[in-house]
Amino acid sequence: MKHAALSVVAGPVGIVAYGLIRLWGRSDDVYGPGLDWQAAHLAGLAGMVFFVPAVLALSRLLPRGRWRTGVVGLTLVGLGATMVQFGADIVEGLLAADRAEMSALGRDFKDIPGVEIAFYDVVPQLFFLGLLVLTGMLAAQRLVPWWSVPLLLAGIVLPVVTLDLLPVGGLLMLAAFAPVLPTLRPGAAHEEPSMAVR
């Protein structure tokens, strides 16, 4: 499997792994700080890292233009903010002796002006919004079926309802991108499309 296709698979798989390890960690009602907390967040961070080449690979299937550039830019900005959030959770887990101290460290970080908007409430959402728009653009070019868009939307929304649905959300995201994988495999090389009018 070509590296591009691998990254498209690995991103959602990282979310599934994060969700499953989180559920395992919460099974004894003691989740974080500790091995379970770190393992879950490292898996989630790895998934976000894989999403960087995944987004770039998917975008290269689309015609060049300002829309593509803007969507990719916003998606990567949101992705970067999400990585910072995971990184902060990992550092707080390493520094804290117990759950209360970890929560206090988290509050101290969020109390820094602009941090909550930049890394929690607003900017990270650009990753999911951008990914959804990017998939819509792929559907418009018939590179993925129309149902990939609502499937991805479900994968994004379900974990918002409850983080316990993270594994389901990751699997839905993987299913949404599955139709484009053959295009990214060796032997399916093609020239990047371009638009006459930009």
Secondary structure, DSSP 4 states (H G I P E B T S, - for coil): --HHHHHHHHHHHHHHHHHHHHHHHHTTT--SSSHHHHHHHHHHHHHHHHHHHHHHHHHTTSPPSHHHHHHHHHHHHHHHHHHHHHHHHHHHHHH-SSHHHHHHHHHHHHTSTTHHIIIIISTTHHHHHHHHHHHHHHHHTTSS-TTHHHHHHHHHHHHHH-GGGHHHHHHHHHHHHGGGHHHHSTT---PPP--S--
